């Protein structure tokens, strides 16, 4: 019994299981209390970079925090759309879910890379490790997605060969009933 799950679909589902709850919680914390949530572990590198290197005022920092939360929620939305698409076998077989996964991977990679660079600039090693790990997860899935192609539809010749090979087995099963 063969399945129609590709490695990139399975890997994308695992990534969605991590990124959807994690980034949603972070984004909602930023929406509720922008300054306080920006100085927590997942976003501390961004907060320190904004305050130390960009010298932004309070309201500009709040706007930047909301922009970060919006970016994270966009990634979450694309991952959720991807999960909806892979639940439909016809879309999964044809590779129609790849666009949503690709957008989530692209935007998420940009956010994680920028956060990693900011963490290295301000000297936050724990935050840099977190963002580097997220970036490697996203890039690994992107590489698998680029290399792996959707399953090609079977040709008429392949179907005829498969029917011919299964013919005696099907009749044998019918006789045994």
N, C-alpha and C positions, 0 to 999 in steps of 0.2 A: 504494500500500500504506500503510494508516494504522496508526499505533501507538496503544496505549492508555496510554502514559505521559503523566501529567500533569506540569506544571511543578513542582508541589509535591513530587511523588514523586521526580522527578529531583534537585531541589534538596535534599530530605531525604537522599537517598542520598549526595550530595556532602558534606553536613554530617556524616553518619555516618562517611564515610571520613576526616574530620578528627578528629572528637571521640572516636571509639572508641579509636584507638591513643593519642592524646595524653592524654586524661583517664584512661585505664587505666594508663598509665605513671606519671602523677602520683599516682594513688590508690595504686598498689602501692608507690611510693617512700614515701608517707606511712605506709602500713601497716607497712613494714619498719622505718623509722626516722622516727618522727613529728616530732620536734623538728628534726632536720637537714633533712628534706624540706620542712618547713613554711617554712624560711628560704631555700628556693631560689626562683628567679624567678617561677614560676607562682603561688606562694602567699605570697610575701614580704609583700604588703600585708595579708593576713589575719593573719600572724604578728606584724607590727609593731603592728597595731591591737589585737590581743589583749593584747600585752605593755604597750603604752603607754597605751591608753585603758581597757581592762577590768581591768588589773592582776591577771591570772590567775596562779595558781601553776603549777608544773611539771606536776603530774598533771592539772589542769584544762585546760592547754594541750594535753596529749596527747589528752585526751578530745575536745576541740574539733577537733583535727586528724583524729582518726578519724571524727568526725561529717562533716567536710568530705570525707574520702575516701569515706565511705558515700554521701553525696549525689552525688558524681561517678560512682561505680559504678552508682547507680540510673539516672542519665542514660545511661550507657553501655549498661545493660541494655535500656532502652527503645529506644535507637537500634538495638541488635542485633535486638530483636523487630520493629522496623519493617522492617529489611532482610529478615528472614525472611518477613514478610507481603508485601512487594512482589515477592518472588520467585514468588509464586503469582498468575497472571494474573486469576483470578476475584476474589480479594480486592483486588487493585490496581484493577481496573475498577470495583468497587462502592464503593471508598473505605474499605474496612475497615481499612486500615493507618493511617488518619488519627489514630486515638486514640493509638496508640503514639508516633507522631511528635509529636502535640500534648503528650503528657506529657513527652517528652524536651525539647521546646522550652520548656515552662513551667518545669520544674524547673531546666533549664540556664540559662534567663534569670534566674531568681531568684538562683542561685549567682553568675553573672557580674555581675549588677547589684550584689549585696551586696559582691562583691570589688572592683568598680570604685569604689563609694562608700568602702570602707575604704582603697583606694589613694589616693583624693583626700584623705582625712583625714590620712594619714600622709605625703603628699608624694612618693609613688613614681610618677613619671610614666611610666616604662617599663611597670610593672605596670598602670597605669591604661589605657594604650593597648592592651595585650593584652586586658584584660577588656572594654574598650569595643568592640574589634573583634569579640570573640566574641559579645558582646551584640547588636551590629548584625547579625551573621550569623544569629543565632537569631531575632531579631525580624523580619528581612526574610522569612525562611521562614515564620514564623507569619502574617504578613500575607498572603502568597501563599496559604497554606493556608486562611485564612479567606475570601478572596475567591473562590478557585477551587472550583467544585463538582465532584463526581464525574460522570462521563458518565452521562446518563440512558438507560435502555433504550429501544430503538427500538419504536415502536408498530406495529401490524399494517398500518396504511396506509403507513407509511414503508417497511416490508419489501416490501409489494406493489409499490410504485413502484420500489424498488431492483431487484426481480426482473424487472419489466417492462423496465427500462432495460438490464439485463444479458442479457436473453433472447437477442437476436440475436447478441451477441458470443459467448455460450457455444455456440450452435449452429454458428456459423461456425468456432470452434475445433474442434469435434467433426468437421466435414466435412473439415478440412485434415489430419486424421491419417492 
